[in-house]
Amino acid sequence: MTLLPKVPGLKLEDTFIDADTVSLTLVSTALPVACPVCGHRTARLHSHYGRTVADLPWSGRRVRFSLDVRKFRCPEEGCPRRIFTERLPDLVESYARKTVRLHEVLELVGFALGGEAGSRLIRRLGMAASPSTLLHYIGRAATASYPNPHIIGVDDFSLRRGQTYATIIVDLERHEPIELLPDREAETLADWLRANPGIEIIARDRYRPYIEGASAGAPEAVQVADRFHILKNLYNAVERAVERHRHALRESEEDPARQEEIPVPEPSREGGHPGWGHRSDPGQRDKRLKLYERVVELRERGLYVEDIAGQVGLSQGTVVRWLNADGFPERKRPKKKKPSPVAPYAEYLERRWRERCINMSRLWREIKEMGYEGSYDAVADHLR
């Protein structure tokens, strides 16, 4: 019978089918049976007991196995297990309420969808398991094995921002994370490196415990700083240098003799944004108008959007937008930026800044007394 798992020595005794459930009574007939403790085989029967387990659904109905499980007497006198229950490892694990193949399906669903979504899906498929059960299966799943890495990346990540941090280790040859350490202490990293010998290169940031842990756990490995942290440290160094010399930069900006002549684009004849003149150039508008007329003509000839786009050299989205427009779509003028609320006080702030008053909070309080109603952040952005 195809409903039954392929387990040798399993006999079907009875079947009951209703609108929702398929119940199968199964009996194990295999003899002799090995003791799970000492391994001695025996056929000395002690007693029977019933056990019900769930299996994969069939034709929308839930399947239940009623197992007639046997108990045997162990023939070994020195065995601590005098009476034992026969095991059916290919059908169901000890103490489990679901068959092995149902457990595997639920575990796959849990990994793919998680607890809540997975529970909703399997309910529609004729199975039953709570979200917590699926998460429990995920937690019990055997961890995947991976080859011993030779080049790894070590970095920290936040479990609770600013309070709790952990460490992730990535195999840089396979580009896969292979380990999560509970903290970012030097000894924790060193212990992991000692347990995984053969590391040749360690890419890390400049965090002191990582340097110490890598040196203690893999002294032969070459330690390198990864590119992200090099660029980040360079950015921070430049920012600090500029901040230290901001007064000199301000003086250079105010001294016309020390400034280079920077060409300023002439305002367009339309006014407003300097780039508007190019966008509203009559020649550019004529080209767009001809393209628009060509698109409309090809559409009237019955061509599809993709064919029109290929002929005129436009994207399909642009063609659709033009065809849905009531007429030729003129370019929109760029929106004018709203004046900053700091603008009326800019001259005062710059004068106070030249007077070496560089406390932003103080300057913000001063202009608030003069009537400023904006935020502190706007003042800080203006001063930066």
Phi, psi and omega in degrees: 000132186287343178292332186278143172294155180278079181242119180295144178081017181253126185241135178273121182261320186207156180222136176224126183232127172236196186293334186242339192225146170244117181250126181238130176262121185240145179230136176272131182243004184291136176214149349285175184240138182273139175291132182290347182263301184263343177088356179290141183264144184209159174236013182281101184284139178253308182192181177234156169208157183266149181213131182247128179227152179269149179230179179300144181292159180226119177053043179081357180256145175285141182251130178236134176256124171261105186266130171267095187267140183256151172246144183233161175264132179284131182281347183277121183294326182275000182284131180291340180263091183289322179234132182224157178264139180295145180259143175234068189297331180283346181255308184207144178282164178299134178067003182280153177253003178228148179292165182298317183289328174292319178300318180297319179295315180297323178295318178297317178296319179299317179293326183282320189240346184087193187283299186296307181295321179296320179294321178294321181293310185293336176294322177288338181268003177092014177245171181218129174194137180283161176303321180294328178294317178298318178294326177296319177298320179297316181295330181274350184298145180292136179288145182289142176274151180220150179294155181298119184285157177244332179232119184234157171245136182238128178207162179259161174214159188266125169274325174215110192308128177079356184233309186235127181232152176229180184236137175247138178243128185240135172280107185285346175280323180259354179057048180222137173291138184238345182201145171239123179261145189290345180212191178235042179272153183296318184294323179297314179294319180297319179298319180294320179294323177293325180284347180232075182291164178101003179288126182257322182226134177238116175264126185211173171270189185264024177292126189303313179300329177291322177297314181293318181295319179293321180292324181280322185276329180218074184296336181278344184286148176273127179259129179230151175273132182286159188298321182300313183287331175297313179295321180294317178294323177297316179300314180296322180294316179296319180298318179294321179296317179295321180296322179294329185251026183295330179293318178295323178293321178296317179296321179295326180289327182277342182270110181298331183289340183259003180262144173276147178288122181250120180297132179256125180297139179288142178296146182285164182292342177277344185080174177080225187296132181301330182276359183291330181300321179292319184288333181258015180299132182302323180297319178294321180294321179297321179297315179296322180296318178296320177297319180297314180296324178294319179298314180297319181297314181295326178293320179294335178278357175095012181283151177282163183300316182295326178291319178297314181300320179293326182282320184267350177079031177244164176285156179296326178297319178294318179299314179298317181296319179293319181291330179278348180286153179288335180200196181298123182282104177289151176290140179277145175288142177295142180291138177284137179288141176291141179297142180291140177294347180276344187307315181297342183250009185297316182297319179295317181296319180293323178293317179294325178294321177294336177278011177072023172268098186249014176276106186296322180297321180294316179297322178297318179294324181296315182283339173295323177293337179272359177115002180293133183244005181276189184269165175294322183299323179296321178294316181297317178298319178296318181289327178293000000 
